Amino acid sequence: MTDIAFRSAEASDAEAIARLHVAVWRRTYRDLAPADAFATLDEPYRLKRWQEKLAHPQPDQLVLLAESVGRLVGIGAAGAPSEEAFDSRGEIKFLYVDGEFKRQGIGRRLLKRLALHLSAHRYPGAALSVVEGNHAAAAFYEALGARVIGRHVDAGPIWRSQNIIMAWDGFDELIQ
């Protein structure tokens, strides 16, 4: 396994985050998202959003980076819930790993750190949304003990995706 370093994101990381976000998002959603989403949700669009997110953090926000020899290979973010259906659980907002680095435990390690963060902020558990049809992500979270607790439509900036809501009622399975 490659040595991976984890650290909190800084404003100067926005460009690298946007680049990785777009690359992983496009690979993941190539058969799920409409063409106009691909045309609009490009690096300049994501860069602006990440710059805003890092400059103006939301309540309890943590953005984590995973790096290998100075190269960004993973992104994770967590914070206060954005959906009522998440109830009082903290939200895992983003979890993206570079395709070249999948199956090396990076996603699991990012998720563990995000869970520790949410636990420290006294959330009773964690929840996240998975686009319907993203079977690999759903299977990953299920393998880590998540269960489906509902569905919602993500209004998104361009694409109103159908999502399943997955949750953990505690953190034991995530922080092992």
Stockholm file with secondary structure:
# STOCKHOLM 1.0

chainA/1-176         MTDIAFRSAEASDAEAIARLHVAVWRRTYRDLAPADAFATLDEPYRLKRWQEKLAHPQPDQLVLLAESVGRLVGIGAAGAPSEEAFDSRGEIKFLYVDGEFKRQGIGRRLLKRLALHLSAHRYPGAALSVVEGNHAAAAFYEALGARVIGRHVDAGPIWRSQNIIMAWDGFDELIQ
#=GR chainA/1-176 SS CCCCEEEECCGGGHHHHHHHHHHHHHHHHTTTSCHHHHHHSSHHHHHHHHHHHHHSCCTTCEEEEEEETTEEEEEEEEESCSSGGGTTCEEEEEEEECGGGTTSSHHHHHHHHHHHHHHHTTCSCEEEEEETTCHHHHHHHHHTTCEEEEEEEECCSSCCEEEEEEEESSSHHHHC
#=GC SS_cons         CCCCEEEECCGGGHHHHHHHHHHHHHHHHTTTSCHHHHHHSSHHHHHHHHHHHHHSCCTTCEEEEEEETTEEEEEEEEESCSSGGGTTCEEEEEEEECGGGTTSSHHHHHHHHHHHHHHHTTCSCEEEEEETTCHHHHHHHHHTTCEEEEEEEECCSSCCEEEEEEEESSSHHHHC
//
